[in-house]
Amino acid sequence: MGRRTRDTVTVACANCGGQDAIQIEITLPDDTEVRFNSCHRCEHRWWEAGSSVIDLNSVLEKARRR
């Protein structure tokens, strides 16, 4: 099964505080639910899983099909 995405929502940027960052929820192939965030103002991008910020390498490892 491929990635599944849900609704996109607007959140505050963790870097500049801008109120127009987007958040996209994604379920990875291993069923881990993550959120990708991107700020339109400062272009900061970050990933979250649960209540923690995770790095891109962690997301890529989880997304890798085995």
CHARMM-style PDB file with segment names, atoms N, HN, CA, C and O in Angstrom:
ATOM      1  N   MET     1       0.844  -1.167   0.000  1.00  0.00      PROA
ATOM      2  CA  MET     1       0.000   0.000   0.000  1.00  0.00      PROA
ATOM      3  C   MET     1       0.892   1.234   0.000  1.00  0.00      PROA
ATOM      4  O   MET     1       1.946   1.211   0.636  1.00  0.00      PROA
ATOM      5  N   GLY     2       0.514   2.311  -0.688  1.00  0.00      PROA
ATOM      6  HN  GLY     2      -0.342   2.330  -1.205  1.00  0.00      PROA
ATOM      7  CA  GLY     2       1.293   3.542  -0.759  1.00  0.00      PROA
ATOM      8  C   GLY     2       0.992   4.470   0.400  1.00  0.00      PROA
ATOM      9  O   GLY     2       0.289   4.119   1.348  1.00  0.00      PROA
ATOM     10  N   ARG     3       1.542   5.651   0.294  1.00  0.00      PROA
ATOM     11  HN  ARG     3       2.113   5.936  -0.475  1.00  0.00      PROA
ATOM     12  CA  ARG     3       1.300   6.664   1.322  1.00  0.00      PROA
ATOM     13  C   ARG     3      -0.145   7.131   1.223  1.00  0.00      PROA
ATOM     14  O   ARG     3      -0.729   7.190   0.141  1.00  0.00      PROA
ATOM     15  N   ARG     4      -0.697   7.456   2.371  1.00  0.00      PROA
ATOM     16  HN  ARG     4      -0.222   7.408   3.249  1.00  0.00      PROA
ATOM     17  CA  ARG     4      -2.041   8.028   2.415  1.00  0.00      PROA
ATOM     18  C   ARG     4      -1.919   9.421   3.009  1.00  0.00      PROA
ATOM     19  O   ARG     4      -1.211   9.620   3.997  1.00  0.00      PROA
ATOM     20  N   THR     5      -2.604  10.380   2.413  1.00  0.00      PROA
ATOM     21  HN  THR     5      -3.179  10.219   1.611  1.00  0.00      PROA
ATOM     22  CA  THR     5      -2.605  11.731   2.963  1.00  0.00      PROA
ATOM     23  C   THR     5      -4.013  12.101   3.367  1.00  0.00      PROA
ATOM     24  O   THR     5      -4.993  11.567   2.848  1.00  0.00      PROA
ATOM     25  N   ARG     6      -4.092  13.040   4.319  1.00  0.00      PROA
ATOM     26  HN  ARG     6      -3.296  13.473   4.740  1.00  0.00      PROA
ATOM     27  CA  ARG     6      -5.378  13.539   4.772  1.00  0.00      PROA
ATOM     28  C   ARG     6      -5.427  15.039   4.524  1.00  0.00      PROA
ATOM     29  O   ARG     6      -4.633  15.563   3.743  1.00  0.00      PROA
ATOM     30  N   ASP     7      -6.321  15.713   5.158  1.00  0.00      PROA
ATOM     31  HN  ASP     7      -6.966  15.288   5.793  1.00  0.00      PROA
ATOM     32  CA  ASP     7      -6.499  17.144   4.962  1.00  0.00      PROA
ATOM     33  C   ASP     7      -5.237  17.938   5.298  1.00  0.00      PROA
ATOM     34  O   ASP     7      -4.445  17.555   6.159  1.00  0.00      PROA
ATOM     35  N   THR     8      -5.081  19.040   4.599  1.00  0.00      PROA
ATOM     36  HN  THR     8      -5.724  19.352   3.900  1.00  0.00      PROA
ATOM     37  CA  THR     8      -4.027  20.001   4.890  1.00  0.00      PROA
ATOM     38  C   THR     8      -4.608  21.062   5.814  1.00  0.00      PROA
ATOM     39  O   THR     8      -5.716  21.546   5.579  1.00  0.00      PROA
ATOM     40  N   VAL     9      -3.875  21.430   6.861  1.00  0.00      PROA
ATOM     41  HN  VAL     9      -2.976  21.037   7.052  1.00  0.00      PROA
ATOM     42  CA  VAL     9      -4.323  22.461   7.792  1.00  0.00      PROA
ATOM     43  C   VAL     9      -3.251  23.548   7.901  1.00  0.00      PROA
ATOM     44  O   VAL     9      -2.104  23.342   7.505  1.00  0.00      PROA
ATOM     45  N   THR    10      -3.636  24.697   8.439  1.00  0.00      PROA
ATOM     46  HN  THR    10      -4.568  24.863   8.761  1.00  0.00      PROA
ATOM     47  CA  THR    10      -2.710  25.802   8.648  1.00  0.00      PROA
ATOM     48  C   THR    10      -2.267  25.822  10.103  1.00  0.00      PROA
ATOM     49  O   THR    10      -3.091  25.675  11.005  1.00  0.00      PROA
ATOM     50  N   VAL    11      -0.963  26.003  10.337  1.00  0.00      PROA
ATOM     51  HN  VAL    11      -0.293  26.121   9.603  1.00  0.00      PROA
ATOM     52  CA  VAL    11      -0.396  26.028  11.692  1.00  0.00      PROA
ATOM     53  C   VAL    11       0.589  27.191  11.807  1.00  0.00      PROA
ATOM     54  O   VAL    11       0.957  27.804  10.804  1.00  0.00      PROA
ATOM     55  N   ALA    12       1.012  27.487  13.035  1.00  0.00      PROA
ATOM     56  HN  ALA    12       0.714  26.989  13.849  1.00  0.00      PROA
ATOM     57  CA  ALA    12       2.038  28.505  13.275  1.00  0.00      PROA
ATOM     58  C   ALA    12       3.411  27.904  12.986  1.00  0.00      PROA
ATOM     59  O   ALA    12       3.672  26.748  13.319  1.00  0.00      PROA
ATOM     60  N   CYS    13       4.277  28.685  12.372  1.00  0.00      PROA
ATOM     61  HN  CYS    13       4.065  29.625  12.102  1.00  0.00      PROA
ATOM     62  CA  CYS    13       5.631  28.243  12.054  1.00  0.00      PROA
ATOM     63  C   CYS    13       6.457  28.113  13.331  1.00  0.00      PROA
ATOM     64  O   CYS    13       6.429  28.998  14.185  1.00  0.00      PROA
ATOM     65  N   ALA    14       7.187  27.018  13.458  1.00  0.00      PROA
ATOM     66  HN  ALA    14       7.210  26.298  12.764  1.00  0.00      PROA
ATOM     67  CA  ALA    14       8.048  26.776  14.606  1.00  0.00      PROA
ATOM     68  C   ALA    14       9.299  27.660  14.565  1.00  0.00      PROA
ATOM     69  O   ALA    14       9.983  27.810  15.578  1.00  0.00      PROA
ATOM     70  N   ASN    15       9.600  28.245  13.404  1.00  0.00      PROA
ATOM     71  HN  ASN    15       9.045  28.124  12.581  1.00  0.00      PROA
ATOM     72  CA  ASN    15      10.807  29.050  13.249  1.00  0.00      PROA
ATOM     73  C   ASN    15      10.531  30.552  13.379  1.00  0.00      PROA
ATOM     74  O   ASN    15      11.179  31.229  14.177  1.00  0.00      PROA
ATOM     75  N   CYS    16       9.572  31.082  12.599  1.00  0.00      PROA
ATOM     76  HN  CYS    16       9.045  30.533  11.950  1.00  0.00      PROA
ATOM     77  CA  CYS    16       9.340  32.534  12.577  1.00  0.00      PROA
ATOM     78  C   CYS    16       8.031  32.955  13.240  1.00  0.00      PROA
ATOM     79  O   CYS    16       7.794  34.146  13.442  1.00  0.00      PROA
ATOM     80  N   GLY    17       7.176  31.979  13.580  1.00  0.00      PROA
ATOM     81  HN  GLY    17       7.369  31.012  13.416  1.00  0.00      PROA
ATOM     82  CA  GLY    17       5.898  32.304  14.212  1.00  0.00      PROA
ATOM     83  C   GLY    17       4.811  32.708  13.237  1.00  0.00      PROA
ATOM     84  O   GLY    17       3.696  33.020  13.653  1.00  0.00      PROA
ATOM     85  N   GLY    18       5.117  32.709  11.934  1.00  0.00      PROA
ATOM     86  HN  GLY    18       6.024  32.456  11.596  1.00  0.00      PROA
ATOM     87  CA  GLY    18       4.109  33.045  10.929  1.00  0.00      PROA
ATOM     88  C   GLY    18       2.894  32.139  11.065  1.00  0.00      PROA
ATOM     89  O   GLY    18       3.019  30.969  11.428  1.00  0.00      PROA
ATOM     90  N   GLN    19       1.738  32.676  10.777  1.00  0.00      PROA
ATOM     91  HN  GLN    19       1.637  33.626  10.482  1.00  0.00      PROA
ATOM     92  CA  GLN    19       0.490  31.931  10.968  1.00  0.00      PROA
ATOM     93  C   GLN    19      -0.003  31.231   9.703  1.00  0.00      PROA
ATOM     94  O   GLN    19      -1.132  30.740   9.675  1.00  0.00      PROA
ATOM     95  N   ASP    20       0.817  31.176   8.665  1.00  0.00      PROA
ATOM     96  HN  ASP    20       1.734  31.575   8.688  1.00  0.00      PROA
ATOM     97  CA  ASP    20       0.364  30.571   7.409  1.00  0.00      PROA
ATOM     98  C   ASP    20       1.171  29.351   6.982  1.00  0.00      PROA
ATOM     99  O   ASP    20       1.222  29.024   5.797  1.00  0.00      PROA
ATOM    100  N   ALA    21       1.800  28.678   7.941  1.00  0.00      PROA
ATOM    101  HN  ALA    21       1.758  28.944   8.904  1.00  0.00      PROA
ATOM    102  CA  ALA    21       2.483  27.423   7.625  1.00  0.00      PROA
ATOM    103  C   ALA    21       1.417  26.359   7.378  1.00  0.00      PROA
ATOM    104  O   ALA    21       0.357  26.378   8.004  1.00  0.00      PROA
ATOM    105  N   ILE    22       1.699  25.439   6.470  1.00  0.00      PROA
ATOM    106  HN  ILE    22       2.560  25.424   5.962  1.00  0.00      PROA
ATOM    107  CA  ILE    22       0.759  24.343   6.222  1.00  0.00      PROA
ATOM    108  C   ILE    22       1.243  23.084   6.907  1.00  0.00      PROA
ATOM    109  O   ILE    22       2.434  22.924   7.174  1.00  0.00      PROA
ATOM    110  N   GLN    23       0.313  22.197   7.188  1.00  0.00      PROA
ATOM    111  HN  GLN    23      -0.654  22.328   6.971  1.00  0.00      PROA
ATOM    112  CA  GLN    23       0.634  20.905   7.796  1.00  0.00      PROA
ATOM    113  C   GLN    23      -0.117  19.837   7.020  1.00  0.00      PROA
ATOM    114  O   GLN    23      -1.327  19.932   6.815  1.00  0.00      PROA
ATOM    115  N   ILE    24       0.617  18.820   6.591  1.00  0.00      PROA
ATOM    116  HN  ILE    24       1.600  18.743   6.757  1.00  0.00      PROA
ATOM    117  CA  ILE    24       0.035  17.709   5.838  1.00  0.00      PROA
ATOM    118  C   ILE    24       0.284  16.432   6.618  1.00  0.00      PROA
ATOM    119  O   ILE    24       1.429  16.110   6.937  1.00  0.00      PROA
ATOM    120  N   GLU    25      -0.776  15.706   6.925  1.00  0.00      PROA
ATOM    121  HN  GLU    25      -1.705  15.968   6.665  1.00  0.00      PROA
ATOM    122  CA  GLU    25      -0.649  14.427   7.630  1.00  0.00      PROA
ATOM    123  C   GLU    25      -0.445  13.321   6.613  1.00  0.00      PROA
ATOM    124  O   GLU    25      -1.150  13.244   5.607  1.00  0.00      PROA
ATOM    125  N   ILE    26       0.533  12.463   6.892  1.00  0.00      PROA
ATOM    126  HN  ILE    26       1.105  12.526   7.710  1.00  0.00      PROA
ATOM    127  CA  ILE    26       0.882  11.372   5.978  1.00  0.00      PROA
ATOM    128  C   ILE    26       1.045  10.085   6.782  1.00  0.00      PROA
ATOM    129  O   ILE    26       1.652  10.085   7.854  1.00  0.00      PROA
ATOM    130  N   THR    27       0.500   8.991   6.256  1.00  0.00      PROA
ATOM    131  HN  THR    27       0.007   8.990   5.386  1.00  0.00      PROA
ATOM    132  CA  THR    27       0.736   7.679   6.834  1.00  0.00      PROA
ATOM    133  C   THR    27       1.763   6.980   5.948  1.00  0.00      PROA
ATOM    134  O   THR    27       1.517   6.740   4.766  1.00  0.00      PROA
ATOM    135  N   LEU    28       2.910   6.657   6.531  1.00  0.00      PROA
ATOM    136  HN  LEU    28       3.109   6.852   7.491  1.00  0.00      PROA
ATOM    137  CA  LEU    28       3.995   6.028   5.790  1.00  0.00      PROA
ATOM    138  C   LEU    28       3.714   4.539   5.572  1.00  0.00      PROA
ATOM    139  O   LEU    28       2.836   3.973   6.224  1.00  0.00      PROA
ATOM    140  N   PRO    29       4.454   3.904   4.660  1.00  0.00      PROA
ATOM    141  CA  PRO    29       4.214   2.478   4.372  1.00  0.00      PROA
ATOM    142  C   PRO    29       4.276   1.571   5.596  1.00  0.00      PROA
ATOM    143  O   PRO    29       3.651   0.511   5.599  1.00  0.00      PROA
ATOM    144  N   ASP    30       5.022   1.965   6.650  1.00  0.00      PROA
ATOM    145  HN  ASP    30       5.530   2.827   6.648  1.00  0.00      PROA
ATOM    146  CA  ASP    30       5.091   1.129   7.857  1.00  0.00      PROA
ATOM    147  C   ASP    30       3.991   1.498   8.858  1.00  0.00      PROA
ATOM    148  O   ASP    30       4.038   1.085  10.017  1.00  0.00      PROA
ATOM    149  N   ASP    31       2.988   2.289   8.398  1.00  0.00      PROA
ATOM    150  HN  ASP    31       2.950   2.624   7.457  1.00  0.00      PROA
ATOM    151  CA  ASP    31       1.836   2.748   9.190  1.00  0.00      PROA
ATOM    152  C   ASP    31       2.176   3.804  10.242  1.00  0.00      PROA
ATOM    153  O   ASP    31       1.342   4.103  11.096  1.00  0.00      PROA
ATOM    154  N   THR    32       3.380   4.374  10.199  1.00  0.00      PROA
ATOM    155  HN  THR    32       4.058   4.131   9.505  1.00  0.00      PROA
ATOM    156  CA  THR    32       3.714   5.496  11.069  1.00  0.00      PROA
ATOM    157  C   THR    32       2.998   6.740  10.548  1.00  0.00      PROA
ATOM    158  O   THR    32       3.055   7.038   9.355  1.00  0.00      PROA
ATOM    159  N   GLU    33       2.330   7.459  11.436  1.00  0.00      PROA
ATOM    160  HN  GLU    33       2.284   7.217  12.405  1.00  0.00      PROA
ATOM    161  CA  GLU    33       1.675   8.697  11.049  1.00  0.00      PROA
ATOM    162  C   GLU    33       2.607   9.855  11.351  1.00  0.00      PROA
ATOM    163  O   GLU    33       3.055  10.017  12.486  1.00  0.00      PROA
ATOM    164  N   VAL    34       2.904  10.668  10.330  1.00  0.00      PROA
ATOM    165  HN  VAL    34       2.540  10.537   9.408  1.00  0.00      PROA
ATOM    166  CA  VAL    34       3.774  11.830  10.478  1.00  0.00      PROA
ATOM    167  C   VAL    34       3.061  13.055   9.912  1.00  0.00      PROA
ATOM    168  O   VAL    34       2.089  12.947   9.164  1.00  0.00      PROA
ATOM    169  N   ARG    35       3.576  14.223  10.293  1.00  0.00      PROA
ATOM    170  HN  ARG    35       4.366  14.311  10.900  1.00  0.00      PROA
ATOM    171  CA  ARG    35       3.051  15.475   9.765  1.00  0.00      PROA
ATOM    172  C   ARG    35       4.206  16.267   9.172  1.00  0.00      PROA
ATOM    173  O   ARG    35       5.220  16.494   9.832  1.00  0.00      PROA
ATOM    174  N   PHE    36       4.041  16.687   7.913  1.00  0.00      PROA
ATOM    175  HN  PHE    36       3.216  16.502   7.377  1.00  0.00      PROA
ATOM    176  CA  PHE    36       4.996  17.560   7.254  1.00  0.00      PROA
ATOM    177  C   PHE    36       4.491  18.986   7.378  1.00  0.00      PROA
ATOM    178  O   PHE    36       3.322  19.260   7.104  1.00  0.00      PROA
ATOM    179  N   ASN    37       5.373  19.900   7.791  1.00  0.00      PROA
ATOM    180  HN  ASN    37       6.322  19.677   8.013  1.00  0.00      PROA
ATOM    181  CA  ASN    37       5.022  21.304   7.975  1.00  0.00      PROA
ATOM    182  C   ASN    37       5.925  22.159   7.102  1.00  0.00      PROA
ATOM    183  O   ASN    37       7.117  21.882   6.973  1.00  0.00      PROA
ATOM    184  N   SER    38       5.354  23.205   6.500  1.00  0.00      PROA
ATOM    185  HN  SER    38       4.385  23.430   6.604  1.00  0.00      PROA
ATOM    186  CA  SER    38       6.122  24.097   5.649  1.00  0.00      PROA
ATOM    187  C   SER    38       5.593  25.518   5.800  1.00  0.00      PROA
ATOM    188  O   SER    38       4.390  25.758   5.699  1.00  0.00      PROA
ATOM    189  N   CYS    39       6.509  26.462   6.045  1.00  0.00      PROA
ATOM    190  HN  CYS    39       7.486  26.267   6.128  1.00  0.00      PROA
ATOM    191  CA  CYS    39       6.136  27.865   6.240  1.00  0.00      PROA
ATOM    192  C   CYS    39       6.245  28.623   4.924  1.00  0.00      PROA
ATOM    193  O   CYS    39       7.268  28.551   4.242  1.00  0.00      PROA
ATOM    194  N   HSD    40       5.195  29.344   4.571  1.00  0.00      PROA
ATOM    195  HN  HSD    40       4.364  29.402   5.124  1.00  0.00      PROA
ATOM    196  CA  HSD    40       5.209  30.154   3.354  1.00  0.00      PROA
ATOM    197  C   HSD    40       6.070  31.400   3.527  1.00  0.00      PROA
ATOM    198  O   HSD    40       6.617  31.909   2.550  1.00  0.00      PROA
ATOM    199  N   ARG    41       6.197  31.895   4.748  1.00  0.00      PROA
ATOM    200  HN  ARG    41       5.753  31.481   5.542  1.00  0.00      PROA
ATOM    201  CA  ARG    41       6.931  33.139   4.999  1.00  0.00      PROA
ATOM    202  C   ARG    41       8.454  32.925   4.966  1.00  0.00      PROA
ATOM    203  O   ARG    41       9.154  33.597   4.208  1.00  0.00      PROA
ATOM    204  N   CYS    42       8.966  31.998   5.779  1.00  0.00      PROA
ATOM    205  HN  CYS    42       8.398  31.452   6.395  1.00  0.00      PROA
ATOM    206  CA  CYS    42      10.426  31.832   5.887  1.00  0.00      PROA
ATOM    207  C   CYS    42      10.943  30.545   5.222  1.00  0.00      PROA
ATOM    208  O   CYS    42      12.148  30.292   5.207  1.00  0.00      PROA
ATOM    209  N   GLU    43      10.029  29.737   4.675  1.00  0.00      PROA
ATOM    210  HN  GLU    43       9.050  29.942   4.687  1.00  0.00      PROA
ATOM    211  CA  GLU    43      10.363  28.480   3.992  1.00  0.00      PROA
ATOM    212  C   GLU    43      10.955  27.408   4.904  1.00  0.00      PROA
ATOM    213  O   GLU    43      11.543  26.441   4.420  1.00  0.00      PROA
ATOM    214  N   HSD    44      10.805  27.572   6.225  1.00  0.00      PROA
ATOM    215  HN  HSD    44      10.328  28.358   6.618  1.00  0.00      PROA
ATOM    216  CA  HSD    44      11.240  26.538   7.167  1.00  0.00      PROA
ATOM    217  C   HSD    44      10.349  25.305   6.989  1.00  0.00      PROA
ATOM    218  O   HSD    44       9.137  25.432   6.816  1.00  0.00      PROA
ATOM    219  N   ARG    45      10.951  24.120   7.033  1.00  0.00      PROA
ATOM    220  HN  ARG    45      11.935  24.017   7.174  1.00  0.00      PROA
ATOM    221  CA  ARG    45      10.207  22.860   6.909  1.00  0.00      PROA
ATOM    222  C   ARG    45      10.597  21.956   8.066  1.00  0.00      PROA
ATOM    223  O   ARG    45      11.762  21.891   8.457  1.00  0.00      PROA
ATOM    224  N   TRP    46       9.604  21.258   8.607  1.00  0.00      PROA
ATOM    225  HN  TRP    46       8.657  21.311   8.288  1.00  0.00      PROA
ATOM    226  CA  TRP    46       9.885  20.328   9.691  1.00  0.00      PROA
ATOM    227  C   TRP    46       8.863  19.196   9.690  1.00  0.00      PROA
ATOM    228  O   TRP    46       7.752  19.338   9.180  1.00  0.00      PROA
ATOM    229  N   TRP    47       9.266  18.073  10.270  1.00  0.00      PROA
ATOM    230  HN  TRP    47      10.169  17.957  10.684  1.00  0.00      PROA
ATOM    231  CA  TRP    47       8.442  16.868  10.367  1.00  0.00      PROA
ATOM    232  C   TRP    47       8.133  16.600  11.832  1.00  0.00      PROA
ATOM    233  O   TRP    47       8.952  16.875  12.710  1.00  0.00      PROA
ATOM    234  N   GLU    48       6.947  16.061  12.089  1.00  0.00      PROA
ATOM    235  HN  GLU    48       6.282  15.837  11.376  1.00  0.00      PROA
ATOM    236  CA  GLU    48       6.541  15.683  13.435  1.00  0.00      PROA
ATOM    237  C   GLU    48       5.963  14.278  13.413  1.00  0.00      PROA
ATOM    238  O   GLU    48       5.348  13.855  12.433  1.00  0.00      PROA
ATOM    239  N   ALA    49       6.173  13.563  14.514  1.00  0.00      PROA
ATOM    240  HN  ALA    49       6.672  13.906  15.310  1.00  0.00      PROA
ATOM    241  CA  ALA    49       5.532  12.267  14.746  1.00  0.00      PROA
ATOM    242  C   ALA    49       5.086  12.293  16.200  1.00  0.00      PROA
ATOM    243  O   ALA    49       5.903  12.514  17.094  1.00  0.00      PROA
ATOM    244  N   GLY    50       3.816  12.072  16.444  1.00  0.00      PROA
ATOM    245  HN  GLY    50       3.152  11.893  15.718  1.00  0.00      PROA
ATOM    246  CA  GLY    50       3.296  12.231  17.793  1.00  0.00      PROA
ATOM    247  C   GLY    50       3.464  13.678  18.197  1.00  0.00      PROA
ATOM    248  O   GLY    50       3.065  14.577  17.458  1.00  0.00      PROA
ATOM    249  N   SER    51       4.049  13.918  19.360  1.00  0.00      PROA
ATOM    250  HN  SER    51       4.373  13.187  19.960  1.00  0.00      PROA
ATOM    251  CA  SER    51       4.269  15.293  19.816  1.00  0.00      PROA
ATOM    252  C   SER    51       5.723  15.730  19.660  1.00  0.00      PROA
ATOM    253  O   SER    51       6.132  16.748  20.218  1.00  0.00      PROA
ATOM    254  N   SER    52       6.510  14.954  18.896  1.00  0.00      PROA
ATOM    255  HN  SER    52       6.178  14.127  18.443  1.00  0.00      PROA
ATOM    256  CA  SER    52       7.938  15.243  18.743  1.00  0.00      PROA
ATOM    257  C   SER    52       8.286  15.672  17.323  1.00  0.00      PROA
ATOM    258  O   SER    52       7.689  15.203  16.354  1.00  0.00      PROA
ATOM    259  N   VAL    53       9.251  16.561  17.218  1.00  0.00      PROA
ATOM    260  HN  VAL    53       9.736  16.942  18.005  1.00  0.00      PROA
ATOM    261  CA  VAL    53       9.828  16.907  15.921  1.00  0.00      PROA
ATOM    262  C   VAL    53      10.836  15.821  15.577  1.00  0.00      PROA
ATOM    263  O   VAL    53      11.643  15.429  16.419  1.00  0.00      PROA
ATOM    264  N   ILE    54      10.791  15.335  14.341  1.00  0.00      PROA
ATOM    265  HN  ILE    54      10.135  15.653  13.656  1.00  0.00      PROA
ATOM    266  CA  ILE    54      11.742  14.304  13.903  1.00  0.00      PROA
ATOM    267  C   ILE    54      12.491  14.817  12.682  1.00  0.00      PROA
ATOM    268  O   ILE    54      12.002  15.693  11.969  1.00  0.00      PROA
ATOM    269  N   ASP    55      13.682  14.269  12.444  1.00  0.00      PROA
ATOM    270  HN  ASP    55      14.079  13.558  13.023  1.00  0.00      PROA
ATOM    271  CA  ASP    55      14.457  14.753  11.307  1.00  0.00      PROA
ATOM    272  C   ASP    55      14.075  14.004  10.033  1.00  0.00      PROA
ATOM    273  O   ASP    55      13.497  12.918  10.071  1.00  0.00      PROA
ATOM    274  N   LEU    56      14.417  14.621   8.911  1.00  0.00      PROA
ATOM    275  HN  LEU    56      14.887  15.503   8.880  1.00  0.00      PROA
ATOM    276  CA  LEU    56      14.072  14.064   7.607  1.00  0.00      PROA
ATOM    277  C   LEU    56      14.637  12.664   7.427  1.00  0.00      PROA
ATOM    278  O   LEU    56      13.965  11.807   6.854  1.00  0.00      PROA
ATOM    279  N   ASN    57      15.855  12.404   7.899  1.00  0.00      PROA
ATOM    280  HN  ASN    57      16.401  13.100   8.365  1.00  0.00      PROA
ATOM    281  CA  ASN    57      16.445  11.070   7.755  1.00  0.00      PROA
ATOM    282  C   ASN    57      15.584  10.001   8.419  1.00  0.00      PROA
ATOM    283  O   ASN    57      15.468   8.892   7.898  1.00  0.00      PROA
ATOM    284  N   SER    58      14.979  10.319   9.566  1.00  0.00      PROA
ATOM    285  HN  SER    58      15.074  11.220   9.990  1.00  0.00      PROA
ATOM    286  CA  SER    58      14.082   9.374  10.241  1.00  0.00      PROA
ATOM    287  C   SER    58      12.856   9.081   9.388  1.00  0.00      PROA
ATOM    288  O   SER    58      12.417   7.936   9.281  1.00  0.00      PROA
ATOM    289  N   VAL    59      12.310  10.131   8.784  1.00  0.00      PROA
ATOM    290  HN  VAL    59      12.666  11.061   8.871  1.00  0.00      PROA
ATOM    291  CA  VAL    59      11.132   9.967   7.913  1.00  0.00      PROA
ATOM    292  C   VAL    59      11.493   9.095   6.713  1.00  0.00      PROA
ATOM    293  O   VAL    59      10.746   8.184   6.357  1.00  0.00      PROA
ATOM    294  N   LEU    60      12.630   9.373   6.094  1.00  0.00      PROA
ATOM    295  HN  LEU    60      13.237  10.113   6.382  1.00  0.00      PROA
ATOM    296  CA  LEU    60      13.041   8.606   4.921  1.00  0.00      PROA
ATOM    297  C   LEU    60      13.279   7.143   5.278  1.00  0.00      PROA
ATOM    298  O   LEU    60      12.922   6.254   4.505  1.00  0.00      PROA
ATOM    299  N   GLU    61      13.870   6.887   6.425  1.00  0.00      PROA
ATOM    300  HN  GLU    61      14.160   7.609   7.053  1.00  0.00      PROA
ATOM    301  CA  GLU    61      14.106   5.497   6.848  1.00  0.00      PROA
ATOM    302  C   GLU    61      12.781   4.769   7.036  1.00  0.00      PROA
ATOM    303  O   GLU    61      12.635   3.626   6.604  1.00  0.00      PROA
ATOM    304  N   LYS    62      11.814   5.423   7.679  1.00  0.00      PROA
ATOM    305  HN  LYS    62      11.932   6.352   8.030  1.00  0.00      PROA
ATOM    306  CA  LYS    62      10.508   4.811   7.900  1.00  0.00      PROA
ATOM    307  C   LYS    62       9.743   4.612   6.588  1.00  0.00      PROA
ATOM    308  O   LYS    62       8.959   3.673   6.456  1.00  0.00      PROA
ATOM    309  N   ALA    63       9.979   5.508   5.616  1.00  0.00      PROA
ATOM    310  HN  ALA    63      10.616   6.271   5.724  1.00  0.00      PROA
ATOM    311  CA  ALA    63       9.273   5.440   4.341  1.00  0.00      PROA
ATOM    312  C   ALA    63       9.847   4.390   3.402  1.00  0.00      PROA
ATOM    313  O   ALA    63       9.187   3.970   2.452  1.00  0.00      PROA
ATOM    314  N   ARG    64      11.083   3.966   3.671  1.00  0.00      PROA
ATOM    315  HN  ARG    64      11.619   4.307   4.443  1.00  0.00      PROA
ATOM    316  CA  ARG    64      11.725   2.981   2.816  1.00  0.00      PROA
ATOM    317  C   ARG    64      10.982   1.654   2.888  1.00  0.00      PROA
ATOM    318  O   ARG    64      10.718   1.135   3.972  1.00  0.00      PROA
ATOM    319  N   ARG    65      10.654   1.122   1.739  1.00  0.00      PROA
ATOM    320  HN  ARG    65      10.869   1.545   0.858  1.00  0.00      PROA
ATOM    321  CA  ARG    65       9.976  -0.178   1.706  1.00  0.00      PROA
ATOM    322  C   ARG    65      10.987  -1.283   1.926  1.00  0.00      PROA
ATOM    323  O   ARG    65      12.101  -1.234   1.405  1.00  0.00      PROA
ATOM    324  N   ARG    66      10.603  -2.255   2.681  1.00  0.00      PROA
ATOM    325  HN  ARG    66       9.698  -2.295   3.105  1.00  0.00      PROA
ATOM    326  CA  ARG    66      11.512  -3.372   3.001  1.00  0.00      PROA
ATOM    327  C   ARG    66      11.076  -4.607   2.260  1.00  0.00      PROA
ATOM    328  OT1 ARG    66      11.704  -5.658   2.388  1.00  0.00      PROA
TER     329      ARG     66
END
